Structures are given as structure tokens and as C-alpha cells.
Amino acid sequence: MAQTDIIDEGLYSRQLYVLGHDAMQCMGKANVLISGMKGLGVEVAKNVILAGVGSVTIQDQGTTEWRDLSSQFYLEESDLGENRAICSEKHLARLNSYVRVSTHTEALNRDFLNRFQVVVLSDSPIEEQLWVGTFCHANNIKFIVADTKGLCGQLFCDFGEGFVVRDNDGEPLRSSLISNITKGNPGIVTCTDDASFGDDMHVAFSEVQGMTELNNREPVKITRIGGNTFSICDTSNFTEYKKGGVATEVKELKIYNYRPLNVALNEDLQDTDLLVPSDYGKTQKHLSLHLGFQALHEFKQKYSRLPKPRNQADAELLLGMTRKLSAAAKLDSLDEDIVRKLSLCASGDLAPINAVIGGLAAQEVMKACSGKFKPLEQWLYFDALECLPKDGDQELLTEEDCAPRNNRYDGQIAVFGSEFQEKLKKQKYFLVGAGAIGCELLKNFALIGLGAGEGGHITVTDMDSIERSNLNRQFLFRPEDIGKQKSVVAAEAVRKMNPSVNITSHQNRVCQESECIYTHQYYSSLGGVVAALDNVEARVYLDERCVQYQKPMLEGGTLGAKGSTQVVVPHLTESYGKASSSEKDAIPLCTLKHFPYHINHTLQWAREQFESLFKQSPENVNKYLSDAEFLVCTISRGDAEAVEVLEGVCRSLEEKPSDWKDCVVWARMQWENFYSNDIRQLLYCFPPDDVTSSGLPFWMGAKRCPHPLKFDPVNTTHMDFLVAAANLYGQTYGIKGSTDREDIKKILDGLCVPAFTPKLSVKVAVDDEELEESRDDKAELDELKQKLSNLQLPSQNCRMFPTEFEKDDDSNFHMDFIVAASNLRAENYDIPAADRHKSKLIAGRIIPAIATTTVAVAGLMCLELYKLVQGHRDVNLFRNAYINLAVSFYILSKPRGPGSFQVAGKEYSLWDEFLVQGREERQEEMTLEELIKHIKEIHNLTITALFYGMAVLYDAARNHADRLKQRVSELAQTVSKMEIPAHQQFLEIIPSFAEDEDCENVPPIRYLFR
């Protein structure tokens, strides 16, 4: 993408949904300098290159040391003594062929700096920061300082004076349909829904009928009143509002003025609001870190080194320097403890901290290049000092514990000591997902040495193979890896980063079907589980396994510039929890069927038509023809679902095309039904001037009055639909299609399309409740069964070929159909059309993604991993996170506890269970009677009922005395009528107790029988 307006949408597809074309083009023309190629600098460079800036120059005069290998993922032991920039260049250049990468190994000077639009300094002395910052400010060069010291990080931005931002929040434009506008000063606008318009926002009006003075005028500033109402300008002299209209947000330009570093260093001590908080429980600590980092520069100037790891004398020296700075600044109070801890770990270099600060810094580079998103103003401090061993532990770290060992973990040993390093090496962890977050996690795992020792191990599983669009943020993969399994390639990349890591790759979905692989024994051997998944259902399943096996879980996710992390600790925090219902977000069926008012509705409708016509109906035809039980099974699902399925089967068998011409004719008739006949029928039932029983217009508010379309072979969108629909239809019957539009037009020339005749008996439901009440599924089902029985099947093979929707193959007609079908329906209802890019995002259900968010989230997750491995048991030391890099918003907070419930006066949580060894030291397994007796003896609870899944194992109120002598597992198989799999070692049985039969929650009985 360098120095060109052409954007490779295949590579940048998900990032484009975050940044947009304009921002990407600006970035593609920018020259960026990144100084310092230790762990933090290379992290910034990696993410900026993946993002697609025009060119990146990496600068470093230093040579590789052992400690660099703790966090610099492109350095190897063979690079010791070699220049860091030169060693890194070849790796960085391979990340993105559109970005020019070059090196500079000399000192910085003013002539050299003048070549760049953005300059980033990492691991830079204060004297260099000050003169470079002053020069950049004077020459309108965007300037960023990024620095990490042990468990602490610092970020500073100076984008000069008059820096213009075009999109200050990164949110999609809000819009809402209007139901009323009053005449007055001010006028009051009422919308059909709450679009979350805010104070001082500007909106543009369109399609307003009556008060047309509002249409196509300059954006109007609004004041939110509440709910779905807001006030606007004086409308007293406007004409009366009749109906309709859309209010759409218009983003205003935002101007930022920055101060140079030499000014901001001291001024910000008097204005703590200019220190952007990253943890609201640490505001005063961040102010102390501001002084502590300055004192570190002074310490290094004086002693030519950083404070030694765990050296108490150096800590006191640094504290003394910080006290002087605090007194000079007249600071109210100084957090001396945080300054001491900063000193004790300042010489450390940690991959997770570099990931967090590196991700944030790279996002600021992108903002500087593009003017997209709110930039940082101006300082940010971050610390994870709660990762350190707690005061009061039996043996605190000593200077000897943290002294260099001349190995790749020296940067980490300086913070946590050698004993903890050995503990990390012995860990066994299960990573589910090797996508964007998974790649970043594996990089961190390799650098910190997780599973890199005797007895240690990492298992990574991912079913997916590598696609081109993955390369933009899944940095372990290269173009030559496309088509290979993600987990296999990622594991191999990890071995290259750290040959000592013990890692195995799987391609299994983690679900009920794979429990024969991920068994009780497997989970029991783990130190923890890490979820890097892209769907809620999989997270919920994995969370249930972690609760079941009492294992901690780290979870993270991203959505564009937003990211979140959660740490789940047995008996200490809440779990991820069950999936919440998405019904509230579902589009009502009647809206999709008859009353769309947003492009999302027409795209959802188009996607459903695709699935029904080209996937579900062909699949059901094949089942009908090959499975004698298909009809019975279908009917057993209920009349409504059976009607839907059998309608498709009948239609597909009755309308079987003989050749390509038949496919074109079918597509033309579909066009007529979708965009003309169905609309005419709707308008027959509800004419444009129709009124409700209350005397109000029927077509008002969210109900947009449609109009039928007339087919025009000259219209590109009309022909787009025909070409895509005909080809897809032909594919389902094994008929070869064509893209020759002139040939298609010739077929259409002789085609007679029947004139529309309204159906007098059709009634259109206006809401989903009425739709449900109006259906006579029983009669329709009987009619369809009769039709199928009378249908004469052709003698030749009737097998069909279902189509699985694939959004990323531009040659398969899938997105061609979706875009054309949606935009034609949008035209029916006067809804603005969507381009292919936006249509793919919505209909393809694509999650917008960007590398900067991903790397920061992975870093935050690994900081919690440090705490888990150390065995922290204080919930106040753990952090869940929510970040939004678009607006420099960072919230870290302690997790919530697991909550409790009572059974017979005793408190329990979701982590509690009644563990029963059904075979321990026994020749034969427990009987049901022995199980009931065991619970009474151990827990003093009287079992009145036992449930295994949906089956009742035992109910004291029923005549179940004959079950008491049966072995528990044998009884479970009998009553559930399901064989217990050979790999399953325990049963989860839900009890009911006489002491508290009305309790809503109860710990399960975990019954081990093998």
C-alpha cells in the first residue's frame, strides 16, 4: 500500500472496517521512524507495519544482549553482539510487502529527522527525548515517546498545534427514523427509537415530509432531552411536519493543540487530568510514576546504569531523587512504595508489558498518520506491580535471586527471580485458538518461557486454516502459509522463537464431541486454560469445563479498537458465565419480511434468501430423497418448521431446471417476485394512504412505504442480481453457468413475465405476534404432504449441490447476490444502498479487527498469567480490563467474586461441589444407597432426589426402592438410555435435599466411577 491510493482489501479487510479507506490511504503515504529495537520498539514497528503505513525506518545503535531475548521476538542467540536493527529488518520486512522497511544504525540528527511525518522514541535517554521533541514540535513532526521499565510503562504524545481529527470517537454514525418534529424555539424531534444522540452532536436531516426546510441543509446542533427526543434550532417559521425523515449524525472536526515535551514534563504535575488513567484505583500512583520515570533518567545520567534488580540501596537513591522532584513540583503526596518497586524492577524487560505499551503506541502512530480517532492527551502511565510477590510472603526476592544468568530470560529474572522462571517452564497450559489473539499469546508464551522446561507443555488447538486476510494481524503467518493449518504453523513459529518450548498443535474443536481427547485426566494435568476464541458459545463451553475441573481461565476478545480481558480464578472470581440471549438484538420477522427501514434489515433479508434458496432447500431435498425417515422427522419438529422445510423441497423438485436457459428464467421470475409482485401485494393490503383504526397514517415512523421496481436490463444492479442468482441456482443442480450478460439478455428477450394479480385472501401481519396468530400451519402442512405424495420424481439423479456461504471468494457469486439482492430491496423502501465492503461486513457477520488492540489484549492476559502461576489468592491483585484505543480509554478493575448461595444454611459458590470417589479402594463401584449414605455422613444432607441430565436417577417420593442396590453408573445408563463414553470418568449428578428442597442452586455431586 506504500505511496499509493490502491488498498489491498483482501489483506486489510478487517482493518478497513475499523479505520476506513480515507485513513488507510493517509497511512499509506506516511514515513515513520521508530528508534530503539529492543522488545518495545520492535513491538511498535511490527504493529505499524501490519497496519500498512507507507514506510518504516528502524534505528538502533546497540547490539544484542542476553536480556534482549526476554522480549525481542525477532532476536536469536546467534544475534548476540550484532546490531539489533539489522537483525530485525529482514523479519519486519516480511510482515507486509506493501511497506518499505529500512534501517539506520547511526545517531539521530536533525536532517535525518526531517524525512519523517512521525517519530517514535523507545528506550531513549531524556536528553535525546528533549531535543528530538523540541525539534519535532517546531517542524510539525508528530512525536511519540514509549518506554517500559520492568512492570511499568510510559507513553507520551505531541502531535503539534492544530492537529485535526476527523473522527473523534470511532463509533459508527448514529441514525434514527423520525416520528415527529414540533414547531417552536427550539423544535423538538422525536425518533422511533433511541439512537443515543448526545449533547452538542450535529445531525443532518433527510426525507422529511412537510417540514422540508430541514432537508439537505447544514448539520444542526442538537441538545439531548432524553430517551428518543432531542431539541434543534428554531422551527417556528417552518412548515408543518407531516411524516417521515431520518436524522443522521455528522461528525465534526476536532482540533487538538499539544505542548512540547520540555513544557509538558512539568506542567502536567499541576494538572493531573492530563495524565490519562489506565487504572482508576491508581491515579495518585501514576502521578508518582511520572516523577519516578524522570528520576530514573537522572539516575542513569549519574551512574550510567539503571538501578540493580532488587538492590535496596539503589531503591533508596532513586527515592531520594524522586522526593526532590516532588518537593520542587510541590506535589501534595508521593507514593514512595511505588517508586521503590519501580526501582527494584526497573532493569527488567517483560514481553507482556511491551505488548501493552507497544500496542497503544502503535495505535497513536496510526492516529498521527491519519487523523482518525481521538489521540492521547498527552501522558499515559501503566503499571502491573501487583504481579510482584506479595509483601508478607515467606521469602521475598533477593538481589541474588534476580541477578543475570546470561540466558534468554534475564530480562524477566530481573523482575521475578530465577525460581519463578523455573516454575514458568514447568507449566502445562491449554490454548484454544491460534488466530489473532492466539498468535500474540504464543509469542508471549515463547518469550516468557511458558512450558519451556522439563514437565512443561503448551497445547494449542485451532480448526481453521490460514487465509490471506489473516496476515494483517496474525503475525506468525506468512503468504506462503496460506491454506495451512493455523495451529501447525503457529507452533512451528513458536519453536523458532524459543526452541526450548514444548508445544503440540491440534486441529480439534473444543466441544462435547472432543471430550474423548480433552478428558478428565487431561484437564487435571493443566495449570490453566487460555481462551482466544471468536465466538461466545465456544467461550461458554470452555468456561464450563474450567469450572467443572477447577482450573483458572484467561479470556480475551476484541472488536475493532475495543478489547476486553477476564481472568477466572477458582473459588476467587466469577466465571465467564452462560451466554446471554441475543433475542433482544434480533430483527423482528415482520420487519425483515415487510417493513425494513435500515440497510441491516435488507442485508439480513438477502442473507436469509441466500441460505434458503441455495443451501437449506438443496440439503433438504437430498435428505428427502435418501432418507426414508426424513418426512417423519421433519413433521415431528412442529408444524411451522415442517412447512418451511417442505415448501423448499417441493419448490426445488417441481422447478428443476433442464439447462442454463431455465436458470436465467428462474432468476428473472425471482426478481419479479421479490421486487415487484411482493411489494404490489403489500401495497394492495396497505395502500400508501392507508390509515389505522386510530386515524393515523399506517405508513409512518418505522414503516416506510415501499414502491415496486420495474426490471431494466440496462440497470447494472438488476443484471448483477440475475447473473448471480442464475449461476448460484445452476450450481445447486450441477448446471454450468455463464457471466455473458449479452447472452442473458437474449434469453430474456423472448420471455413473457406474467402480469401481477393481487391475491384477495392474503393477510399481512404487522407484527410478529400477529404473524404467529395468523398462521394456519396445519392446513399448509397437509397440503404440502399431499403435493409431495403426488410428485413424480424424474428418473435421472436428482441429487442437489448445496452452497455454503463464503464471503471472501469474489468469484463465487455469493457476495454478488447479497449486495444486489439487498440494494434492490433497499431501493424498494428508499433506503440508502450499501457498497460491497459494508455489505460484506454486515451480511458476512465479520468482526472488525486491528492488530494494535489484539497485541494489547494479549499482553494484559499474560500479566494475569504471571499472577496465576505465582498462586496469588487475593482477588484485589487480579485485573479484568476494558480498553478502547480509539478514544484512549482504559479501565482495569478487580474481578467480581463468584457470588454465593445457601443450602441448608451453609454458603456455597459455583466453584463448590460434592466430590465422591465412587471406586476409591473398592473392588466394586458404589451403589445408589451407598452414595446417599455417603452424602449424609460427610455433609449431613439427606438426598430426596437425584438428576442425571434430564433423567431422574432417584426420587424418594416415587417407588424407587429397587434402584438403591444398583451401581450408580449402571443406573445412570439405564435411566438416561445412553451409554457412558469410555473416556468419561465421572458423572455430574444434581441432588435435591430434604433440609432445603426449595433452594434454587445446589452444588453438583461429582461422582468419580473410573
N, C-alpha and C positions, 0 to 999 in steps of 0.2 A: 504493500500500500504506500510505500515511501514516495513522496513528492508526486502524487497523482490523485486525481479525483475519483478513480475507479476503486470501488471497495469490493473485496472478495467476500460475498455474502455466504459462501459455503464455509469459509473459515471463521468469519466473525458473526455468524448468525445469531447466537445467543447474546453476544455483547451488543449488537446493534439494537436489540430490544431494550437495553439499558441506556445506551448513550445516544442513539440516533445517528443518521447519516451525516448531519452537519458537524457534530462534534468529532466523529471519526475522521472526516476529511481534514478538519483543523489539526487533529493529532498527527495525521499522516504527513503533514508538512512541517512538523516541528523537529528541531535539533535539540537533543537533551544531553547534558554532561552529568555523569554520575561519578563522583570521586570517592575512592575507597572501595576495595574489592574484598573486604572481609565478609563475614556472614550477612551483615545488614545490607551492605552495598550491593552484593550480588542478588539479594532478595528483591531490592528495589529495581535493579536492572532487569531481572527476569520478568517481573510483572509488567514493567513498562514496555518491554519488547513484545510480550504476548499481547498487550493491548493494541499494538500497531502504531507506535509513534514513527515518525519518518526516519530518524537516525539516532543512534545512541553511541556516545563515546564513553568508554570506561577508563578511568585514570587511577593509577596506583603506583607509587614508587617503591612500595615494600615488597618483601619476599615472604614466601610461605613458611609458617612456623607450625609446630605440632598443634598448638591450641586453635589454629585456624580451622582445623579439620572438625572441630566440635560443631561448627555451624555453617561452614562454607561448603555447600554440597557439590561444587564443581572442582574441588581440590582433592588430590590424592596424595598418598605417601610419596609417590615418585616426584611430586611437585615441590617437595621440601627444598627451600633455598632458591626457588625460581620466582620470578615476578608474578604476583597474583593476577594482575590484569591480563597479561599474556596467556597465562594458564587458563583463564576463564573465557577468553574471547571465543575460542572455537566452539565451546558448548553453548554460549549465549547466541552465537550467530545461527545455530541450527534450530533455535526455537521458532523463528519466523523469517521466512525467506524474503518477506516484503520490507524488513527493517535492516538498514545498514548498521553494522556494528564495527567499531574501530577502537583502537587502544591508544593511550597516551601514558608514557612512563616517566615523563619529566615533571618538574614542579609547575604548578599553575602560574599563569601570568595574565595580565590584562588583555593583551592582544588575542591570546588563546580564548579567553572567556567570551570575547565579543562575538564569537561564532555561534553562540547558543541562545535559544529562547528561554531555556530552563537550566538552572544549575543546582545540583544536589550534592551536598557535602555529607559524608558519613565518616565516622571515626576521624574527625578533623580537629586540630588544636584550636583554641579560642582565638589566637591571633590571626590564623588563617580565616576562620569564620568571620571575624570582624572586617578585615579588609576586603574579602570577597563579597560580603554582604553589602558593604558601603558602595563598592563598585557596581554591583548588580542593581541596587536601588537607583543609582544615578543614571544607569543606562537602560532602564526598563527591561531588565532581565529578571525573570521570576526566580526566586531564591528559596531553597529549602535546606534546612539542617535536620538530619536524622541521626540519632545517637542512641546506643544502648550500653548499659553498664550492668552486667550481672542480671538481676531480676528487675531492673528499672530501665525505662525508655523515655526519650525526649524527642519532640517534634516541633519545629518552628517554620513558619511560612512568611515570606514577604513577597507579595505579588505587585508591589509598587503602588503608585497613586492612580486612581481612576480605573481600577480593574473591573471590567464589565462582565456580569454573569447573566446569561440568557435564561437559565432555568435554575431557580434558587432552591427548589425542594426535591426535584427528581421524581415527583409523583405524576401519574397520567393526568391529562387535562380532565377536570370535572365538568360534567354537563348534566342538565336535567330538563325534562319537559315541563312546560308552564301550564298551570291550570287557571290562573287569574292574575291580572295586574290592575291595581286600583289607580284612579286619577287622584292626584294630591301632591303635596310637597312635604315629605318625599312620597313617591309612588311605592306601593308595597307589592312585591312579587311573591306569589305562592306557587310552589312547584309540586309536581305529582309525587316526588319522593325527596328524601334528604340527600342532596349531593355533597354535603359537607362544605358548602361555600363558607369562607371565613371573612372576617372583617378586613377591610382595605383591599380585598381581592377585586380584580376587574373582570367583568364578563361582557361578552358580545351577544346580541340578540339576533335571532333569525326566525323566519317562518311565522312571525307574529301576525295574526289576522285581526284587523280592527285598529289597534294602536301601532300602525306600521311605521310611525316615526322612530321606533326603536330599532327597526331592521337596518342592518348594514351601516350603522353609524359608529363613531369611535367607541372603544370599550368604555363601559360605565363602571365607576367605582361603587361598591356595594357595602352595606353595613348589615351584618347578620343579626336577625331578630331572634331566631330560634327555630329548631326543627327544620321545616322546609320553607321558611319565609325569610326574605331579606328586603331591605329598602334600597331604592335607587335615587335617581335625580328627580327633579320636579316634573311631574307628568300632568299637571293641572290643565295645560292647554293642548294636550294630545287628544286624539280621537278616542272614542270608547273602545276598550278591549273587547274582542268578540271571542276568540278561541285560539288554541294552538300556540306555537312558539317554542323555541329552545334557547336556554341560557347556557353559554359555554365559557369556561374560564379562559382568560387571556393572560399569559404570564408576562409580567412587567420586568424590564431590565433592572438589575440591581447593581449599584456601584459600590465598590469597596476601596477604601484607602488604607494602605499599610505603612507602618513605620519601619525604618531600617533596624537591623539587629542591635546596633550600639545604643539606640534610643529605647527599643523595646525591652532590653535586658533589665533596665532599672525601673522604667515606668510601670511595668506590669506588677511590680511588688506593691504598688499603691492601689491597683485596680484588679482585684482577684477574679473579676468576671472575665478578664481576658486570658485566664488560664482555663482552657476548656477541660471540664472534669471528665474523667473516664470511670470514676467510681465515686458515687456521691457520699460514700462513707469516709472518703479520704481527702476532702477538699483542702484541709489545713496541711495534710501531709504533702500534697502536690506543691503547695507553696514552699514548703521546706525543701522538697526535691529541686525546685527551681534554684534555690541558693546552693544546695548540695552539689549540683552539676557544675555551677560556677566555681565552687571550692575545689572540685576535682581538677578542673583546668589549672587552677592556681597551684594545687599540689603537684601536678605533673610538670608545670613550668619550673617549680622549685627543686623537685627531686628527680626529674627526668624519668619518672615511672608512675604507675598508679599505686594506690595502697595495696600492700600484700594481702593475699587471701587470709582472712581470719586473724589478722595481726591487730591486736588491741591497741598497741602504741600508735600505729598509723591511723586507726579509727579516731583516737583522741586528737591527733594532729589535724585531721580533716574536720572534726567537730569544732576545734578551736578556730579554724579558718572560716567555717560557716557562721559561727557566733559573731565574728567581726562583721561579716557581710550583713547579718541580720540586724546588728546594732546600727550599722551605717544606714540601713534602709528603714530603721525604726519599725521593724516588724513586731506586731503585738506578742507573738509567741513563736517559738521554734520547736518543732518536733525533733528533739535530739535523738530519740530512738531510731527514727527512720534514717537520719544522717549516719548514725553508727552502722546500721545494717547496709546502707549504700556502700560505705567504705569496706566492710567485711567481704562483700561480694563483687566489688567494682571491677576487679580484674577478670571476672568470669565472662564467658561469651556463650550464650544459650540460643539454640536454634528456635525454640518456641517464642521467645521474646523478640528475636529478629524477625520472625514471621509476622507477629502482630504489628510492630512498628514499620516493618518493610511494606506490608500491605497497605497501611494507612498512608505512608509516604508516597507510594506509587500512585495511589488514588489522587493525592494532591498534585502530583506531576500531571496527571491527566486533566485535572481541573485547570491547571495553569496553561496547558496547551489549548484547551477547548472552550473555556468559559462555561462549562457545563457543571452544574451542581455548586452548592454553597461551599466556599473554601474555608479552611481552618483560620480562625482569628485568635491569636497568632501562635499561641503556645499550647502544646498538649503534653502532659506527663502521665506516664503509666507505670505502675509497679505491681508486682506479684510477690511481694516479700512474705506473704502468708504461706508461700511454698516452703520456706525455710523450716528446719526442725524447730518445734515449739520450745520456748523457754520453759524450763522445768523438766524436759526430757532427761533421762538418766545421764547421758553423755552428750554434751554439746560438742559441736565440731571444734577441732583444734587447728592450729596453723599447719601442723604436720599432716593432718587428715586431708587438707586442701592443697598441699604443695604439688607442684608439677611432677608428673610421672614420665614426661616425654612420650606421651601416646596421644591418640586422636581425641581422647576425652578430656584433655587438660582444661579446656575452657569450661567444662561442666563440673569437673572435680573441684575447680577453684570455688564453686558455689556450694556444692552439696557434699563434697568429700569422696574419697575413694570407696568407702564401704557402701555408700548408696549407689555408686556406679556399678559395683558388683551385683547389687540387688536388682538394678535395672536389667542387667544382662541375663538374669535368670528368669525373668518374667515370661509368662505364656499369655499371649493376647490373641483375640479373635477379631479381625477387622472385616466388617461386612460392607462391601462397596469399594471399588477401585476406580471411581470416577474422579471428578474434580477435587472434592474434599479428600477422598481416599488417597489420591496421588500425593497431596500435600502432607497428609498424615504419615504416609510411608516414608517420605523424605525426612520428616522429623524423627520418626522411629529409628531410621538408619543413623542419623546424626547423634541422637542421644544414646544409642546402643541398646535399645529395647530388644530383648530376645537374642542378644549377640554373644551370649556365653553358654557354658555347659548347662544343659537343662532348660535353657530359654528357647522360645519359639514364637513366631508370628504365623497365623493362618489368615490368608486373605482370600475372600471369595467374591466373584462377580460373574454374572452370566453373560454380560454384554461384550461385544467386540468393538474395536476402535473404529470410529467414524471420523471423517475429516473435520467436522465441526468441533470435535473434542480437542483438537490440537491447540485451540485458542486459550485453553485454561488447564488442560490436563497435561502438565509439562513433562511428565515422564515418557510421553509418547511422541513419535516422530512420523513423518509422512510414510516412510517405508513400513510402519507398523499397522497401517490401515487394514482392517479385516482380521487382524489377530485378536486373540482374547486379551481383554484388559488386565485381568489378574496375572496372566502369564508374563506379559511384557513389563508390568509394574514390578513384579517380584524380581525379575532379572535386572531391572534398573536399580533396585534397592541393593542387590548383591554387588553391583559395580560401585555404588556409593560407599558401602561398608561390607567388604567381603566376609566379615565375621557374623553378619546377621543370619540367623536360621529362619528361613521363611518358606512356606509352602503355599502354592496357589491352587484354588479350586474354582470351578465354574458352576457351583450349585446355588440355586435359590434357597434362601433360609426360610423355610416354611414347614408345615406339618409333614409334607412328603419327604423332606430330607432329615427328619428326626432319626432315621436309621443311621445316618452319618454323624450328625451332631447330637450325640447321645448323652445320657446322664453322666457317664464316665468322662466324656469329652468336656462338658461344661465344668465338671468337678475339678478338672485339672487346670482350669484357666485362672489367671489373675484378674481378668476383666474382659469386657466386650466393648468394641467401639463401633458405632453405627454411622456410616457415611452413605446414607440411603436417600433416594429421591422420591419416596412416597410414604405417606403416613401409615398405610396398612402394614408395610414391612417393619416400620419402626415399632408399631404396637406389638406385633408378633414377637420381635426380638426383646422388647421390654418385658413381655410376659415370661419369656424364658429366663431372663435375668432375675426376675422376682422369684420365679419357681426354683432356680438353682442358687439364689442368694449371691449373685455376682454383681459387681458395680458395672455401670454402663456410662460411656461418654457418647453424647449425641450432638450433632451439629447439622445445620442446614442453612441455605442461602436462598434469597430471592432478589436477584439483581444486586443492588448496592446494600441490601439489608441482609443481616445474618444473625443467627442465634445459636447458643450452645446451652446444653443442660448436662449436669453431672448427677448421676443417680447412684446413691450410696446405700447399701443395705442397712436397714434399721435407723438410718440417719436422715434421709431425704424422701420426698415423694418420688414416685416412679414417673416415667413418661406418660403413662395413663392410656386409657382407651381412646379410640378415635371418636371425635365428636361428630355428630350427624351433620352432613352437608346439605340437608334438605332446605335449610333456610336460604342457602345460596343458589338453589336450583331454580331454573327459569320455569314458571308455570306452563303447563302443556298448552293452555289456551293462548297464551302469549306467543308461543312458538307456532301454533297451528293457524291462528287467525289475526293476532293483534301485536305483531312485533313493532318496537319503536326504537330499537338500538341495533347497531351492526352486529353486536354479540349475539342477538337473537337470530338474525338471518344466517350467521355463520354456524351457529349451533343447529339450526334447521337444515342447512346444507350438509353438515357432517352426518346428521341422522339419516338424511336421504341417501347419502353415500353408503352408510353401513347397512341400511335396509335393502337397497337395490343390488349392491354388488358384493355384499359379504353374507349377511344373515339369511336372505332368501336362498341363494345358491347352497349354503351349508345345509339348510333345512330340506331342500329338495333332495340332496344326496342322502340325508338320513332317511327321508321318507321312502326313497327307492331301495335302500339297502337294509333297513331295519324294520322288521315286521311289527315291533313293539312301539315304533315311533308315534303312531297316531294315538295309541292308548296313553303313552307317557305325556304327550303334549296336552291332551284333554285333561289329564289329572292335575295340570298346573293351574287350572282355573279357566273359566270361560273367556275372560278378557285377553289373557296371554295367548290362549289357544287360537282365538280369532285372528290375532295379529300374525301369528306364525303361519296358520293355514291359508290366510289370504295371500301371503307371499308365495307359498308353494303352488297354489292354484294359478296365480298370475304367471309365474315363471314357466310352468308346464304348458299352459294354454298359449302363451305368446312366444314360444320357442322360435327364434329366427332361423331361416334357412341359409342366408348369406349376408354379406356386408350391407347390401341394399336394405334388407329388413332391419338391420341395426340402425341405420340412418333414419328410417321411417319411425322406428320406435322412439328414437331420441327427439325427433320433431314433435311427435304426439305428447311426449313427456313435457316438452317446452310449453306446448299449448295448454296442457292441463295445469301445470304449475303456475304459469304467469298470466294466463288469460281466463280459462274456464273456472278455476277455483276462486279467483278474485271476483269474477262476474256472479258466481253463485253466492259469495259472501255479500256482495252489494245488493243482490236480489233479496236476501234475507234482511239486510240492514242497509237501506238506501242512504245516500250521502246526507239527506235532510231528515233522517230518522230521529225521533225524539223518544226519550224514556218515559216511563209512567209518571215521573215527576215533572215532565215538561222540559227537561234539559236535553241538549243535543246528545245523541248517542255517540257520535264521533267527536270526542273531546278528550282533553287530558292525555292519558297514555294510549288512548285508542286513536291511531292515525288512520284517516280514511284512505284506503288504497285506490288504485286505478289499474285497470288491466293494460297489458302491453300488447303491441302488435308486432308479430315477427317480421324482422327485416334482415334478409341475408347479407346486406351490406354492413350491418351493425356488427362490429368486431366481437362484442361481448355475447351477442346472440349466437354467432358462429363458434365462439370459444366453447359455449355450453354444448352445442351439437357435436363438435369434434370430440370433446372429452367424453360425453355421455355415450355416444355411439361406440367409441373404442372400448370403453370400460364394459359396456353391455356385451359387445362381441367377445371380449376376453373371457367373460363368465361362461360362454358357450363354446369356447375354443375356436372362434371365428377371427381371422386376421383382419385388422382394421386398416385405416388409412388416415393421413393428415392432409390429403389433397382437397382443399376447400372448393376448388372449381368442380371437381368430380362430385362432391357432396351437393353442391348447388344444382348440378344437372339432375341428380336423383330427386331433389326437391321440386324441380320444375313441373314434373307431371303429377305431383302429389296433391290430392284433394283432401283438405282438412275439414272435417265435419263442422257445421255451424253449431254454436253453443245454444243449448236449450236448458233453461233453469229447471231444476228438479223441485217440484212443488212440495214434496214430502220432507225435504231436508230441513232439519232444525239445527242451528248453530248455537252451541253453548257459549256463554260469555265469561264463564269462569270454570275452574277445574271441578268444583263441587257440582255445578250444573251439568258439566260434561259427564261426570260419573253417573249422575242420576238419569241422564237421558239415554244411556246406552242400553241396547237390548242385545247383549252378547249371546244369550241363549238361542235366540232366533237366528242370528247370524251364524252361529256355530253349526246349527242343524243344517242350514243352507249350504255351508262350506263342505260339511261331511258328505252331503248328497252329491255335490258337484264333483268331489274327488272320486266318489264311487262310480260316477258315470264317465269319468275322464278316460279317454282312450290314449294310453301311453304309446308314443312312437316305438316302432320295433328296434330302431337303432339305439346305440348307447346314449342315455340321457344324462350322463354324469355332467355336473357343472363344476366350474372352477372359481371358488370364492376368492375375493380380493381382500388382502389385509392392508389397511390404510398405512401408507408410508409417505410422510411429508417431505422428506429430503431428496427424493429422486425426482428431478424435474422432467424426466422423460416418461413417467408412468401415467400421466393424465390425472393423478389423484388431486393435486392442488389446483390444476386447471379446472376441474369440475367444481371443487369447493368455491374457488374465487368467483367463477362465472355464475354458479347457482346462487350464491349469497348476494352478489351485487345486483343480479336481476330482481331478486325478491326485495332487496333494498330499494330498487327503483320503483317497484310496485307501491311501496309505502313512503316514498320521498325521504328515505334515509340516506345520508351521505355514504357513498361507497368506500370500501377499504382496499388498499393496494395489496399486492401479493404478500408482501412482507408482514403487514399487520394481520392479514388473514391467516397466514401460517402460524403466527404466534397464538391466535385465539383458537382456531379450529384444530391446530396441532397440539394444543394444550402444552405449549412449550414454557418451561420455567426460565425466565431471563437469568443470565449468569454472567459474571465477570470475575477474572482471576484475583483481583485485589481483595474482594470480600472473602473468597474461598481461602486464601492463604491466611488472612487474619483469623478466621473462624477456626482453622486447623491449629493455629498457634495457641489460641485460647483453650482449645480442647486439651492440648498437650501440657499446658500448665496445670490443668486439673489432674492429668495423669501423674505428674510429679507428686501431687498430694496423695493420690490413691496408693501409689507404690510405697510412699513413706508410712502409710497407715494412719493418716490424720483421722481423728474421731470427733473433732469439734466442727459442727456444721457452720460456725462463723468463719471458718477458714476456707470454705469452698465458695465458688462463684459460678452462677449462671450469667449469661451475657446476652444482651441485645444491642446490636450495632447498626447504624445506618451511615455508611460512608458518604452518601450523597449530601448529608447535612451536618457532617462531623458530630454525630450524636452517638454517644457510647454509654451504655448503662451496664454496670456489673453489680450484681446483688447476690446475697447469700440465698441458697435454695430454701424452699419451704420444707418443713418437716413432713413426715409421712401421714400425719393425722392419726387419730385413734378412734377406736370404738370399744364398747364394753360387751362382754359376755359374762353373765352371772356375776356382775360386779367387778370383774377383772378387766384391765385395759389391754388391748391388742392393737396391732397395726397391720397394714397389708403385708409386711415382711414376716409376720408370725405364722407358724404352722404347728400342727401336732405331728411330729416325726415318729413313725412307728417302724421298727425293724421287724418285718414280718417273718424273716427266716434266720435272724441272727442266732447263732449257736443252736439251731434247731435242725433236726433231720427233716421235719415236715413243716410246711407253712402254717401260719395261724389260721384258726377257724374264725368265723364271724363272731362267735360267742367269746373267744379269747380276745379279739380286738375290742369288743365292747367292755370287757372286764379290764383290759389294759388302760383304756382311757379313763375309766372310773378310778382305778388305783393311782395312776400317775397325776391326773389333772382334777380328780374329784368332780367329774362331769358325767351325767347319765345320758347316754345316747338313746334318743327316741326314734330317730330316722337317719338313714344314710343314703346319699345320692351319688351315683357314678355317671357323670354326664347327665343325660335326660332320663336315665334308668333309675328305678328305686331298688336299691340293694336290700334295704330293710326298713320296715315301718312297724313300730310296736303296736299301732292301732289295728293293723291287719293281722291276718293269720300267717305270720312269717316264722313261726317257731321252727319249722322244718329246715329253714335256712341257717340256723345257728351253728349246726355241726359242719357246714360246708367250708372248704377253704376259700379265703376271700377272693383270690384271683380267679378261681374256677367259677365262683358265684357271679363275679363281675362279667365274665364272658357269657354266662348263661342268660342273665337278665338283659344285657345290652345286645345280645345276639351278634356280637362282634368278637373276633379272635384278637387277643392282645398280641401285638407285634413282638417278634423275638428280641428286638433291641430294647424294648421298653422295660425298665427296671422298677418302676413304681407306679402306683395308682394314686390319682388325686381324688379323694372322696370328701364330699361336703356333708358334715354332720348337722343334726339338729339335737338340741339338748333340753332335757326336762327342766333344768334350772332356769332357762331363758329361751323359751321357744319362739318368742316374738322378736328377737334381735334381727336386725336387717343384715348385718355382716357377721361372719364367723370364720375363724382360721380354718383352712382345709386340713384334712388328715393326709399327710404324705406317707403313703404305705409302701415300703420297700419290700418286694417279694422275691427279688432275684439277686 
